[in-house]
Amino acid sequence: MPNTAAEAVESDRGARLEARVSRTQKALLQRAAALSGRTLSEFVVASAHEAATKVIQDHDTIRLSRAEQTAFVKAVLDPLVPGARLRKAARLRPPQRSTGTSTSRPCRQIRAAGTCR
């Protein structure tokens, strides 16, 4: 069993990735690989991995302006009082069971796979 992320990557090298590039692009990548002391494959894989990680992180991160941050904190620390219509709707709604034992067919199928509560 690998102990580090690098070892895990090294131990699972069975997948292949191919890309068509222009001669100019390949020359650029080869030069950059040589300057960084890596093979072309190592350089391309590391660069693609870094770029993919950044794109995913940027997608998953919520960035707020100073005004938005202030509004968010204010809403959390000093929430608005529910209006009369919302309070009435809450009283009229039947209580929900929170036992986690949904009887819906899709949930039963997913629960069998161990992913539904």
Biopython code that builds the backbone (N, CA, C, O; Angstrom):
import numpy as np
from Bio.PDB.StructureBuilder import StructureBuilder

atoms = [
    (1, "MET", "N", (0.854, -1.193, 0.000)),
    (1, "MET", "CA", (0.000, 0.000, 0.000)),
    (1, "MET", "C", (0.891, 1.244, 0.000)),
    (1, "MET", "O", (1.783, 1.350, 0.842)),
    (2, "PRO", "N", (0.671, 2.196, -0.930)),
    (2, "PRO", "CA", (1.495, 3.406, -0.984)),
    (2, "PRO", "C", (1.269, 4.274, 0.250)),
    (2, "PRO", "O", (0.157, 4.370, 0.769)),
    (3, "ASN", "N", (2.355, 4.907, 0.706)),
    (3, "ASN", "CA", (2.277, 5.772, 1.887)),
    (3, "ASN", "C", (2.025, 7.226, 1.548)),
    (3, "ASN", "O", (1.491, 7.964, 2.376)),
    (4, "THR", "N", (2.400, 7.660, 0.345)),
    (4, "THR", "CA", (2.239, 9.063, -0.027)),
    (4, "THR", "C", (1.476, 9.168, -1.331)),
    (4, "THR", "O", (1.309, 8.184, -2.051)),
    (5, "ALA", "N", (1.010, 10.384, -1.628)),
    (5, "ALA", "CA", (0.297, 10.609, -2.882)),
    (5, "ALA", "C", (1.207, 10.333, -4.070)),
    (5, "ALA", "O", (0.764, 9.778, -5.075)),
    (6, "ALA", "N", (2.476, 10.716, -3.961)),
    (6, "ALA", "CA", (3.419, 10.487, -5.055)),
    (6, "ALA", "C", (3.609, 8.997, -5.308)),
    (6, "ALA", "O", (3.671, 8.560, -6.457)),
    (7, "GLU", "N", (3.702, 8.208, -4.222)),
    (7, "GLU", "CA", (3.842, 6.767, -4.376)),
    (7, "GLU", "C", (2.590, 6.176, -5.000)),
    (7, "GLU", "O", (2.682, 5.252, -5.808)),
    (8, "ALA", "N", (1.411, 6.697, -4.638)),
    (8, "ALA", "CA", (0.164, 6.196, -5.210)),
    (8, "ALA", "C", (0.124, 6.463, -6.703)),
    (8, "ALA", "O", (-0.299, 5.605, -7.478)),
    (9, "VAL", "N", (0.563, 7.647, -7.113)),
    (9, "VAL", "CA", (0.592, 7.983, -8.528)),
    (9, "VAL", "C", (1.578, 7.083, -9.256)),
    (9, "VAL", "O", (1.280, 6.567, -10.333)),
    (10, "GLU", "N", (2.757, 6.894, -8.664)),
    (10, "GLU", "CA", (3.785, 6.068, -9.290)),
    (10, "GLU", "C", (3.336, 4.622, -9.417)),
    (10, "GLU", "O", (3.678, 3.956, -10.394)),
    (11, "SER", "N", (2.569, 4.118, -8.441)),
    (11, "SER", "CA", (2.184, 2.711, -8.465)),
    (11, "SER", "C", (1.030, 2.439, -9.426)),
    (11, "SER", "O", (0.779, 1.282, -9.761)),
    (12, "ASP", "N", (0.331, 3.461, -9.870)),
    (12, "ASP", "CA", (-0.818, 3.290, -10.749)),
    (12, "ASP", "C", (-0.543, 3.951, -12.090)),
    (12, "ASP", "O", (-1.231, 4.899, -12.468)),
    (13, "ARG", "N", (0.443, 3.465, -12.800)),
    (13, "ARG", "CA", (0.841, 4.076, -14.065)),
    (13, "ARG", "C", (0.311, 3.292, -15.263)),
    (13, "ARG", "O", (0.933, 3.317, -16.325)),
    (14, "GLY", "N", (-0.810, 2.602, -15.126)),
    (14, "GLY", "CA", (-1.319, 1.777, -16.217)),
    (14, "GLY", "C", (-2.132, 2.535, -17.250)),
    (14, "GLY", "O", (-2.302, 2.044, -18.366)),
    (15, "ALA", "N", (-2.639, 3.711, -16.920)),
    (15, "ALA", "CA", (-3.468, 4.470, -17.857)),
    (15, "ALA", "C", (-2.584, 5.251, -18.824)),
    (15, "ALA", "O", (-1.502, 5.719, -18.471)),
    (16, "ARG", "N", (-3.080, 5.377, -20.054)),
    (16, "ARG", "CA", (-2.325, 6.118, -21.064)),
    (16, "ARG", "C", (-3.109, 7.347, -21.480)),
    (16, "ARG", "O", (-4.338, 7.372, -21.426)),
    (17, "LEU", "N", (-2.373, 8.363, -21.895)),
    (17, "LEU", "CA", (-2.956, 9.596, -22.396)),
    (17, "LEU", "C", (-2.142, 10.026, -23.594)),
    (17, "LEU", "O", (-0.920, 10.148, -23.506)),
    (18, "GLU", "N", (-2.797, 10.255, -24.698)),
    (18, "GLU", "CA", (-2.098, 10.701, -25.899)),
    (18, "GLU", "C", (-2.676, 12.031, -26.335)),
    (18, "GLU", "O", (-3.859, 12.307, -26.137)),
    (19, "ALA", "N", (-1.817, 12.859, -26.939)),
    (19, "ALA", "CA", (-2.268, 14.163, -27.420)),
    (19, "ALA", "C", (-1.506, 14.509, -28.691)),
    (19, "ALA", "O", (-0.312, 14.233, -28.803)),
    (20, "ARG", "N", (-2.188, 15.100, -29.626)),
    (20, "ARG", "CA", (-1.544, 15.592, -30.849)),
    (20, "ARG", "C", (-1.210, 17.059, -30.633)),
    (20, "ARG", "O", (-2.069, 17.854, -30.252)),
    (21, "VAL", "N", (0.037, 17.406, -30.880)),
    (21, "VAL", "CA", (0.487, 18.787, -30.745)),
    (21, "VAL", "C", (1.274, 19.165, -31.989)),
    (21, "VAL", "O", (1.747, 18.305, -32.732)),
    (22, "SER", "N", (1.401, 20.459, -32.196)),
    (22, "SER", "CA", (2.200, 20.928, -33.334)),
    (22, "SER", "C", (3.685, 20.730, -33.016)),
    (22, "SER", "O", (4.056, 20.502, -31.865)),
    (23, "ARG", "N", (4.512, 20.818, -34.028)),
    (23, "ARG", "CA", (5.959, 20.700, -33.811)),
    (23, "ARG", "C", (6.463, 21.815, -32.899)),
    (23, "ARG", "O", (7.343, 21.604, -32.064)),
    (24, "THR", "N", (5.890, 23.003, -33.073)),
    (24, "THR", "CA", (6.288, 24.143, -32.248)),
    (24, "THR", "C", (5.936, 23.887, -30.779)),
    (24, "THR", "O", (6.745, 24.145, -29.889)),
    (25, "GLN", "N", (4.733, 23.382, -30.535)),
    (25, "GLN", "CA", (4.326, 23.088, -29.164)),
    (25, "GLN", "C", (5.216, 22.011, -28.554)),
    (25, "GLN", "O", (5.629, 22.120, -27.400)),
    (26, "LYS", "N", (5.509, 20.976, -29.330)),
    (26, "LYS", "CA", (6.353, 19.896, -28.808)),
    (26, "LYS", "C", (7.745, 20.422, -28.479)),
    (26, "LYS", "O", (8.306, 20.076, -27.439)),
    (27, "ALA", "N", (8.306, 21.252, -29.349)),
    (27, "ALA", "CA", (9.638, 21.813, -29.088)),
    (27, "ALA", "C", (9.619, 22.648, -27.813)),
    (27, "ALA", "O", (10.551, 22.580, -27.012)),
    (28, "LEU", "N", (8.573, 23.429, -27.622)),
    (28, "LEU", "CA", (8.437, 24.253, -26.416)),
    (28, "LEU", "C", (8.375, 23.365, -25.175)),
    (28, "LEU", "O", (9.068, 23.618, -24.191)),
    (29, "LEU", "N", (7.546, 22.328, -25.225)),
    (29, "LEU", "CA", (7.404, 21.418, -24.095)),
    (29, "LEU", "C", (8.704, 20.671, -23.808)),
    (29, "LEU", "O", (9.066, 20.479, -22.647)),
    (30, "GLN", "N", (9.409, 20.249, -24.861)),
    (30, "GLN", "CA", (10.680, 19.556, -24.672)),
    (30, "GLN", "C", (11.712, 20.475, -24.015)),
    (30, "GLN", "O", (12.454, 20.052, -23.129)),
    (31, "ARG", "N", (11.753, 21.721, -24.453)),
    (31, "ARG", "CA", (12.699, 22.680, -23.868)),
    (31, "ARG", "C", (12.395, 22.909, -22.396)),
    (31, "ARG", "O", (13.292, 22.894, -21.552)),
    (32, "ALA", "N", (11.115, 23.121, -22.099)),
    (32, "ALA", "CA", (10.721, 23.348, -20.705)),
    (32, "ALA", "C", (11.031, 22.113, -19.856)),
    (32, "ALA", "O", (11.490, 22.244, -18.722)),
    (33, "ALA", "N", (10.785, 20.923, -20.392)),
    (33, "ALA", "CA", (11.083, 19.689, -19.663)),
    (33, "ALA", "C", (12.576, 19.591, -19.375)),
    (33, "ALA", "O", (12.980, 19.262, -18.259)),
    (34, "ALA", "N", (13.392, 19.877, -20.384)),
    (34, "ALA", "CA", (14.845, 19.802, -20.212)),
    (34, "ALA", "C", (15.323, 20.817, -19.170)),
    (34, "ALA", "O", (16.176, 20.506, -18.338)),
    (35, "LEU", "N", (14.776, 22.014, -19.221)),
    (35, "LEU", "CA", (15.177, 23.052, -18.263)),
    (35, "LEU", "C", (14.780, 22.684, -16.828)),
    (35, "LEU", "O", (15.439, 23.086, -15.869)),
    (36, "SER", "N", (13.694, 21.913, -16.697)),
    (36, "SER", "CA", (13.253, 21.526, -15.352)),
    (36, "SER", "C", (13.839, 20.188, -14.918)),
    (36, "SER", "O", (13.558, 19.711, -13.818)),
    (37, "GLY", "N", (14.655, 19.581, -15.782)),
    (37, "GLY", "CA", (15.310, 18.329, -15.413)),
    (37, "GLY", "C", (14.399, 17.127, -15.412)),
    (37, "GLY", "O", (14.643, 16.167, -14.681)),
    (38, "ARG", "N", (13.350, 17.161, -16.219)),
    (38, "ARG", "CA", (12.398, 16.047, -16.307)),
    (38, "ARG", "C", (12.310, 15.544, -17.730)),
    (38, "ARG", "O", (12.734, 16.206, -18.677)),
    (39, "THR", "N", (11.746, 14.351, -17.856)),
    (39, "THR", "CA", (11.465, 13.860, -19.196)),
    (39, "THR", "C", (10.252, 14.621, -19.720)),
    (39, "THR", "O", (9.537, 15.276, -18.961)),
    (40, "LEU", "N", (10.034, 14.524, -21.018)),
    (40, "LEU", "CA", (8.875, 15.192, -21.613)),
    (40, "LEU", "C", (7.587, 14.677, -20.985)),
    (40, "LEU", "O", (6.704, 15.461, -20.636)),
    (41, "SER", "N", (7.480, 13.365, -20.840)),
    (41, "SER", "CA", (6.265, 12.782, -20.241)),
    (41, "SER", "C", (6.063, 13.268, -18.812)),
    (41, "SER", "O", (4.958, 13.657, -18.434)),
    (42, "GLU", "N", (7.132, 13.246, -18.020)),
    (42, "GLU", "CA", (7.016, 13.708, -16.629)),
    (42, "GLU", "C", (6.577, 15.165, -16.577)),
    (42, "GLU", "O", (5.723, 15.538, -15.773)),
    (43, "PHE", "N", (7.169, 15.984, -17.439)),
    (43, "PHE", "CA", (6.834, 17.409, -17.455)),
    (43, "PHE", "C", (5.372, 17.629, -17.846)),
    (43, "PHE", "O", (4.656, 18.392, -17.198)),
    (44, "VAL", "N", (4.940, 16.954, -18.912)),
    (44, "VAL", "CA", (3.563, 17.136, -19.394)),
    (44, "VAL", "C", (2.561, 16.657, -18.351)),
    (44, "VAL", "O", (1.573, 17.341, -18.082)),
    (45, "VAL", "N", (2.805, 15.485, -17.758)),
    (45, "VAL", "CA", (1.873, 14.957, -16.762)),
    (45, "VAL", "C", (1.823, 15.866, -15.539)),
    (45, "VAL", "O", (0.740, 16.174, -15.042)),
    (46, "ALA", "N", (2.991, 16.298, -15.048)),
    (46, "ALA", "CA", (3.015, 17.176, -13.872)),
    (46, "ALA", "C", (2.324, 18.505, -14.162)),
    (46, "ALA", "O", (1.574, 19.009, -13.327)),
    (47, "SER", "N", (2.573, 19.075, -15.340)),
    (47, "SER", "CA", (1.961, 20.360, -15.699)),
    (47, "SER", "C", (0.453, 20.235, -15.856)),
    (47, "SER", "O", (-0.298, 21.097, -15.399)),
    (48, "ALA", "N", (0.009, 19.155, -16.506)),
    (48, "ALA", "CA", (-1.433, 18.934, -16.683)),
    (48, "ALA", "C", (-2.102, 18.700, -15.332)),
    (48, "ALA", "O", (-3.202, 19.194, -15.085)),
    (49, "HIS", "N", (-1.435, 17.948, -14.462)),
    (49, "HIS", "CA", (-1.987, 17.686, -13.125)),
    (49, "HIS", "C", (-2.128, 18.982, -12.327)),
    (49, "HIS", "O", (-3.151, 19.219, -11.686)),
    (50, "GLU", "N", (-1.097, 19.809, -12.375)),
    (50, "GLU", "CA", (-1.125, 21.096, -11.670)),
    (50, "GLU", "C", (-2.248, 21.986, -12.214)),
    (50, "GLU", "O", (-2.981, 22.606, -11.444)),
    (51, "ALA", "N", (-2.377, 22.044, -13.537)),
    (51, "ALA", "CA", (-3.419, 22.876, -14.150)),
    (51, "ALA", "C", (-4.809, 22.346, -13.795)),
    (51, "ALA", "O", (-5.711, 23.124, -13.485)),
    (52, "ALA", "N", (-4.981, 21.023, -13.839)),
    (52, "ALA", "CA", (-6.284, 20.431, -13.519)),
    (52, "ALA", "C", (-6.654, 20.700, -12.067)),
    (52, "ALA", "O", (-7.800, 21.034, -11.769)),
    (53, "THR", "N", (-5.692, 20.556, -11.167)),
    (53, "THR", "CA", (-5.939, 20.813, -9.748)),
    (53, "THR", "C", (-6.358, 22.261, -9.529)),
    (53, "THR", "O", (-7.269, 22.535, -8.748)),
    (54, "LYS", "N", (-5.698, 23.184, -10.213)),
    (54, "LYS", "CA", (-6.028, 24.607, -10.070)),
    (54, "LYS", "C", (-7.433, 24.905, -10.593)),
    (54, "LYS", "O", (-8.192, 25.632, -9.952)),
    (55, "VAL", "N", (-7.784, 24.344, -11.759)),
    (55, "VAL", "CA", (-9.120, 24.567, -12.321)),
    (55, "VAL", "C", (-10.188, 24.051, -11.362)),
    (55, "VAL", "O", (-11.189, 24.727, -11.124)),
    (56, "ILE", "N", (-9.982, 22.870, -10.819)),
    (56, "ILE", "CA", (-10.969, 22.285, -9.894)),
    (56, "ILE", "C", (-11.057, 23.113, -8.621)),
    (56, "ILE", "O", (-12.152, 23.380, -8.127)),
    (57, "GLN", "N", (-9.908, 23.520, -8.088)),
    (57, "GLN", "CA", (-9.910, 24.341, -6.873)),
    (57, "GLN", "C", (-10.619, 25.673, -7.123)),
    (57, "GLN", "O", (-11.416, 26.116, -6.296)),
    (58, "ASP", "N", (-10.332, 26.312, -8.260)),
    (58, "ASP", "CA", (-10.993, 27.579, -8.589)),
    (58, "ASP", "C", (-12.495, 27.393, -8.725)),
    (58, "ASP", "O", (-13.270, 28.266, -8.333)),
    (59, "HIS", "N", (-12.905, 26.270, -9.273)),
    (59, "HIS", "CA", (-14.330, 25.991, -9.446)),
    (59, "HIS", "C", (-15.012, 25.754, -8.107)),
    (59, "HIS", "O", (-16.149, 26.179, -7.904)),
    (60, "ASP", "N", (-14.323, 25.075, -7.193)),
    (60, "ASP", "CA", (-14.908, 24.696, -5.911)),
    (60, "ASP", "C", (-14.817, 25.778, -4.839)),
    (60, "ASP", "O", (-15.419, 25.641, -3.774)),
    (61, "THR", "N", (-14.079, 26.843, -5.103)),
    (61, "THR", "CA", (-13.880, 27.900, -4.121)),
    (61, "THR", "C", (-14.834, 29.059, -4.387)),
    (61, "THR", "O", (-14.964, 29.535, -5.515)),
    (62, "ILE", "N", (-15.490, 29.497, -3.333)),
    (62, "ILE", "CA", (-16.380, 30.655, -3.446)),
    (62, "ILE", "C", (-15.587, 31.884, -3.015)),
    (62, "ILE", "O", (-15.039, 31.939, -1.914)),
    (63, "ARG", "N", (-15.542, 32.853, -3.900)),
    (63, "ARG", "CA", (-14.834, 34.098, -3.577)),
    (63, "ARG", "C", (-15.862, 35.215, -3.423)),
    (63, "ARG", "O", (-16.730, 35.408, -4.273)),
    (64, "LEU", "N", (-15.742, 35.931, -2.334)),
    (64, "LEU", "CA", (-16.664, 37.024, -2.051)),
    (64, "LEU", "C", (-15.903, 38.333, -1.936)),
    (64, "LEU", "O", (-14.779, 38.385, -1.436)),
    (65, "SER", "N", (-16.550, 39.388, -2.413)),
    (65, "SER", "CA", (-15.971, 40.721, -2.221)),
    (65, "SER", "C", (-16.074, 41.074, -0.739)),
    (65, "SER", "O", (-16.740, 40.376, 0.025)),
    (66, "ARG", "N", (-15.423, 42.143, -0.343)),
    (66, "ARG", "CA", (-15.481, 42.569, 1.068)),
    (66, "ARG", "C", (-16.937, 42.827, 1.477)),
    (66, "ARG", "O", (-17.350, 42.429, 2.567)),
    (67, "ALA", "N", (-17.706, 43.482, 0.624)),
    (67, "ALA", "CA", (-19.115, 43.775, 0.942)),
    (67, "ALA", "C", (-19.915, 42.478, 1.071)),
    (67, "ALA", "O", (-20.758, 42.354, 1.960)),
    (68, "GLU", "N", (-19.652, 41.510, 0.186)),
    (68, "GLU", "CA", (-20.356, 40.229, 0.251)),
    (68, "GLU", "C", (-19.974, 39.461, 1.513)),
    (68, "GLU", "O", (-20.822, 38.819, 2.132)),
    (69, "GLN", "N", (-18.698, 39.527, 1.894)),
    (69, "GLN", "CA", (-18.253, 38.867, 3.129)),
    (69, "GLN", "C", (-18.974, 39.460, 4.335)),
    (69, "GLN", "O", (-19.446, 38.736, 5.212)),
    (70, "THR", "N", (-19.048, 40.777, 4.362)),
    (70, "THR", "CA", (-19.705, 41.468, 5.473)),
    (70, "THR", "C", (-21.188, 41.095, 5.538)),
    (70, "THR", "O", (-21.721, 40.837, 6.617)),
    (71, "ALA", "N", (-21.844, 41.069, 4.384)),
    (71, "ALA", "CA", (-23.267, 40.717, 4.349)),
    (71, "ALA", "C", (-23.480, 39.276, 4.798)),
    (71, "ALA", "O", (-24.441, 38.985, 5.510)),
    (72, "PHE", "N", (-22.591, 38.371, 4.389)),
    (72, "PHE", "CA", (-22.722, 36.965, 4.779)),
    (72, "PHE", "C", (-22.572, 36.807, 6.292)),
    (72, "PHE", "O", (-23.387, 36.146, 6.936)),
    (73, "VAL", "N", (-21.540, 37.407, 6.848)),
    (73, "VAL", "CA", (-21.303, 37.296, 8.291)),
    (73, "VAL", "C", (-22.462, 37.911, 9.062)),
    (73, "VAL", "O", (-22.901, 37.352, 10.067)),
    (74, "LYS", "N", (-22.960, 39.049, 8.605)),
    (74, "LYS", "CA", (-24.093, 39.696, 9.279)),
    (74, "LYS", "C", (-25.319, 38.784, 9.249)),
    (74, "LYS", "O", (-26.027, 38.663, 10.249)),
    (75, "ALA", "N", (-25.572, 38.141, 8.101)),
    (75, "ALA", "CA", (-26.732, 37.251, 7.983)),
    (75, "ALA", "C", (-26.599, 36.042, 8.901)),
    (75, "ALA", "O", (-27.594, 35.571, 9.451)),
    (76, "VAL", "N", (-25.393, 35.542, 9.070)),
    (76, "VAL", "CA", (-25.183, 34.387, 9.947)),
    (76, "VAL", "C", (-25.297, 34.792, 11.415)),
    (76, "VAL", "O", (-25.942, 34.102, 12.204)),
    (77, "LEU", "N", (-24.674, 35.903, 11.778)),
    (77, "LEU", "CA", (-24.656, 36.321, 13.175)),
    (77, "LEU", "C", (-25.937, 37.014, 13.624)),
    (77, "LEU", "O", (-26.272, 36.990, 14.808)),
    (78, "ASP", "N", (-26.653, 37.628, 12.692)),
    (78, "ASP", "CA", (-27.864, 38.375, 13.040)),
    (78, "ASP", "C", (-28.950, 38.074, 12.005)),
    (78, "ASP", "O", (-29.315, 38.950, 11.221)),
    (79, "PRO", "N", (-29.472, 36.832, 11.998)),
    (79, "PRO", "CA", (-30.438, 36.463, 10.963)),
    (79, "PRO", "C", (-31.747, 37.240, 11.098)),
    (79, "PRO", "O", (-32.116, 37.684, 12.186)),
    (80, "LEU", "N", (-32.431, 37.391, 9.980)),
    (80, "LEU", "CA", (-33.729, 38.055, 9.994)),
    (80, "LEU", "C", (-34.740, 37.191, 10.727)),
    (80, "LEU", "O", (-34.634, 35.965, 10.736)),
    (81, "VAL", "N", (-35.711, 37.833, 11.336)),
    (81, "VAL", "CA", (-36.791, 37.114, 12.007)),
    (81, "VAL", "C", (-37.751, 36.623, 10.935)),
    (81, "VAL", "O", (-38.119, 37.395, 10.050)),
    (82, "PRO", "N", (-38.168, 35.358, 10.988)),
    (82, "PRO", "CA", (-39.109, 34.850, 9.981)),
    (82, "PRO", "C", (-40.399, 35.658, 9.988)),
    (82, "PRO", "O", (-40.912, 36.025, 11.045)),
    (83, "GLY", "N", (-40.909, 35.927, 8.805)),
    (83, "GLY", "CA", (-42.165, 36.670, 8.677)),
    (83, "GLY", "C", (-43.358, 35.803, 9.044)),
    (83, "GLY", "O", (-43.224, 34.600, 9.268)),
    (84, "ALA", "N", (-44.522, 36.427, 9.101)),
    (84, "ALA", "CA", (-45.749, 35.726, 9.503)),
    (84, "ALA", "C", (-46.076, 34.587, 8.540)),
    (84, "ALA", "O", (-46.482, 33.511, 8.978)),
    (85, "ARG", "N", (-45.906, 34.807, 7.229)),
    (85, "ARG", "CA", (-46.228, 33.756, 6.252)),
    (85, "ARG", "C", (-45.318, 32.537, 6.419)),
    (85, "ARG", "O", (-45.775, 31.400, 6.300)),
    (86, "LEU", "N", (-44.052, 32.768, 6.690)),
    (86, "LEU", "CA", (-43.122, 31.655, 6.874)),
    (86, "LEU", "C", (-43.432, 30.888, 8.157)),
    (86, "LEU", "O", (-43.383, 29.659, 8.173)),
    (87, "ARG", "N", (-43.748, 31.608, 9.225)),
    (87, "ARG", "CA", (-44.107, 30.936, 10.477)),
    (87, "ARG", "C", (-45.365, 30.106, 10.305)),
    (87, "ARG", "O", (-45.457, 28.999, 10.837)),
    (88, "LYS", "N", (-46.344, 30.633, 9.560)),
    (88, "LYS", "CA", (-47.591, 29.899, 9.322)),
    (88, "LYS", "C", (-47.304, 28.648, 8.496)),
    (88, "LYS", "O", (-47.826, 27.575, 8.800)),
    (89, "ALA", "N", (-46.487, 28.772, 7.467)),
    (89, "ALA", "CA", (-46.149, 27.621, 6.622)),
    (89, "ALA", "C", (-45.434, 26.552, 7.443)),
    (89, "ALA", "O", (-45.669, 25.361, 7.244)),
    (90, "ALA", "N", (-44.576, 26.960, 8.351)),
    (90, "ALA", "CA", (-43.859, 25.999, 9.186)),
    (90, "ALA", "C", (-44.812, 25.263, 10.116)),
    (90, "ALA", "O", (-44.631, 24.072, 10.372)),
    (91, "ARG", "N", (-45.834, 25.964, 10.628)),
    (91, "ARG", "CA", (-46.824, 25.311, 11.505)),
    (91, "ARG", "C", (-47.682, 24.331, 10.723)),
    (91, "ARG", "O", (-48.053, 23.284, 11.256)),
    (92, "LEU", "N", (-48.008, 24.641, 9.474)),
    (92, "LEU", "CA", (-48.885, 23.797, 8.673)),
    (92, "LEU", "C", (-48.183, 22.573, 8.089)),
    (92, "LEU", "O", (-48.843, 21.590, 7.752)),
    (93, "ARG", "N", (-46.886, 22.617, 7.968)),
    (93, "ARG", "CA", (-46.148, 21.508, 7.364)),
    (93, "ARG", "C", (-46.081, 20.332, 8.350)),
    (93, "ARG", "O", (-45.757, 20.510, 9.524)),
    (94, "PRO", "N", (-46.391, 19.141, 7.854)),
    (94, "PRO", "CA", (-46.305, 17.982, 8.747)),
    (94, "PRO", "C", (-44.845, 17.719, 9.132)),
    (94, "PRO", "O", (-43.933, 17.987, 8.349)),
    (95, "PRO", "N", (-44.635, 17.196, 10.332)),
    (95, "PRO", "CA", (-43.261, 16.932, 10.755)),
    (95, "PRO", "C", (-42.600, 15.882, 9.857)),
    (95, "PRO", "O", (-43.252, 14.952, 9.383)),
    (96, "GLN", "N", (-41.305, 16.052, 9.637)),
    (96, "GLN", "CA", (-40.544, 15.120, 8.801)),
    (96, "GLN", "C", (-39.853, 14.100, 9.687)),
    (96, "GLN", "O", (-39.333, 14.425, 10.754)),
    (97, "ARG", "N", (-39.861, 12.853, 9.218)),
    (97, "ARG", "CA", (-39.122, 11.818, 9.942)),
    (97, "ARG", "C", (-37.647, 11.975, 9.611)),
    (97, "ARG", "O", (-37.284, 12.153, 8.448)),
    (98, "SER", "N", (-36.813, 11.910, 10.609)),
    (98, "SER", "CA", (-35.377, 12.052, 10.375)),
    (98, "SER", "C", (-34.635, 10.770, 10.742)),
    (98, "SER", "O", (-33.488, 10.807, 11.187)),
    (99, "THR", "N", (-35.310, 9.635, 10.546)),
    (99, "THR", "CA", (-34.699, 8.364, 10.928)),
    (99, "THR", "C", (-33.707, 7.873, 9.888)),
    (99, "THR", "O", (-32.917, 6.969, 10.158)),
    (100, "GLY", "N", (-33.744, 8.470, 8.687)),
    (100, "GLY", "CA", (-32.826, 8.031, 7.644)),
    (100, "GLY", "C", (-33.254, 6.732, 7.002)),
    (100, "GLY", "O", (-32.456, 6.073, 6.335)),
    (101, "THR", "N", (-34.524, 6.354, 7.198)),
    (101, "THR", "CA", (-35.006, 5.098, 6.634)),
    (101, "THR", "C", (-36.037, 5.380, 5.553)),
    (101, "THR", "O", (-37.192, 4.971, 5.665)),
    (102, "SER", "N", (-35.625, 6.066, 4.529)),
    (102, "SER", "CA", (-36.513, 6.382, 3.426)),
    (102, "SER", "C", (-36.977, 5.096, 2.763)),
    (102, "SER", "O", (-36.212, 4.141, 2.631)),
    (103, "THR", "N", (-38.226, 5.081, 2.350)),
    (103, "THR", "CA", (-38.742, 3.880, 1.704)),
    (103, "THR", "C", (-38.853, 4.042, 0.200)),
    (103, "THR", "O", (-39.430, 3.193, -0.480)),
    (104, "SER", "N", (-38.301, 5.130, -0.322)),
    (104, "SER", "CA", (-38.385, 5.313, -1.768)),
    (104, "SER", "C", (-37.529, 4.276, -2.467)),
    (104, "SER", "O", (-36.467, 3.898, -1.972)),
    (105, "ARG", "N", (-37.991, 3.822, -3.611)),
    (105, "ARG", "CA", (-37.307, 2.767, -4.338)),
    (105, "ARG", "C", (-35.859, 3.133, -4.691)),
    (105, "ARG", "O", (-34.958, 2.332, -4.443)),
    (106, "PRO", "N", (-35.606, 4.336, -5.272)),
    (106, "PRO", "CA", (-34.215, 4.641, -5.601)),
    (106, "PRO", "C", (-33.307, 4.619, -4.377)),
    (106, "PRO", "O", (-32.168, 4.160, -4.459)),
    (107, "CYS", "N", (-33.805, 5.114, -3.234)),
    (107, "CYS", "CA", (-32.977, 5.139, -2.044)),
    (107, "CYS", "C", (-32.684, 3.718, -1.566)),
    (107, "CYS", "O", (-31.571, 3.435, -1.122)),
    (108, "ARG", "N", (-33.671, 2.818, -1.652)),
    (108, "ARG", "CA", (-33.422, 1.428, -1.261)),
    (108, "ARG", "C", (-32.334, 0.821, -2.123)),
    (108, "ARG", "O", (-31.474, 0.096, -1.624)),
    (109, "GLN", "N", (-32.369, 1.117, -3.433)),
    (109, "GLN", "CA", (-31.360, 0.568, -4.334)),
    (109, "GLN", "C", (-29.989, 1.145, -4.014)),
    (109, "GLN", "O", (-28.993, 0.421, -4.003)),
    (110, "ILE", "N", (-29.936, 2.438, -3.755)),
    (110, "ILE", "CA", (-28.663, 3.073, -3.446)),
    (110, "ILE", "C", (-28.167, 2.605, -2.087)),
    (110, "ILE", "O", (-26.969, 2.388, -1.909)),
    (111, "ARG", "N", (-29.084, 2.443, -1.111)),
    (111, "ARG", "CA", (-28.707, 2.001, 0.220)),
    (111, "ARG", "C", (-28.062, 0.624, 0.145)),
    (111, "ARG", "O", (-27.126, 0.330, 0.888)),
    (112, "ALA", "N", (-28.563, -0.219, -0.753)),
    (112, "ALA", "CA", (-27.977, -1.549, -0.915)),
    (112, "ALA", "C", (-26.515, -1.455, -1.337)),
    (112, "ALA", "O", (-25.699, -2.316, -1.007)),
    (113, "ALA", "N", (-26.204, -0.390, -2.073)),
    (113, "ALA", "CA", (-24.820, -0.172, -2.486)),
    (113, "ALA", "C", (-24.021, 0.541, -1.401)),
    (113, "ALA", "O", (-22.811, 0.717, -1.540)),
    (114, "GLY", "N", (-24.693, 0.958, -0.311)),
    (114, "GLY", "CA", (-23.997, 1.594, 0.800)),
    (114, "GLY", "C", (-23.804, 3.079, 0.671)),
    (114, "GLY", "O", (-22.964, 3.647, 1.370)),
    (115, "THR", "N", (-24.572, 3.752, -0.221)),
    (115, "THR", "CA", (-24.369, 5.186, -0.398)),
    (115, "THR", "C", (-25.576, 6.024, -0.034)),
    (115, "THR", "O", (-25.547, 7.240, -0.225)),
    (116, "CYS", "N", (-26.626, 5.430, 0.480)),
    (116, "CYS", "CA", (-27.820, 6.193, 0.858)),
    (116, "CYS", "C", (-28.049, 6.002, 2.350)),
    (116, "CYS", "O", (-27.824, 4.914, 2.880)),
    (117, "ARG", "N", (-28.488, 7.035, 3.020)),
    (117, "ARG", "CA", (-28.750, 6.927, 4.453)),
    (117, "ARG", "C", (-30.223, 6.868, 4.696)),
    (117, "ARG", "O", (-30.657, 6.775, 5.844)),
]
sb = StructureBuilder()
sb.init_structure("model")
sb.init_model(0)
sb.init_chain("A")
sb.init_seg("    ")
for serial, (resi, resn, name, xyz) in enumerate(atoms, 1):
    if name == "N":
        sb.init_residue(resn, " ", resi, " ")
    sb.init_atom(name, np.array(xyz, "f"), 0.0, 1.0, " ", f" {name:<3s}", serial, name[0])
structure = sb.get_structure()
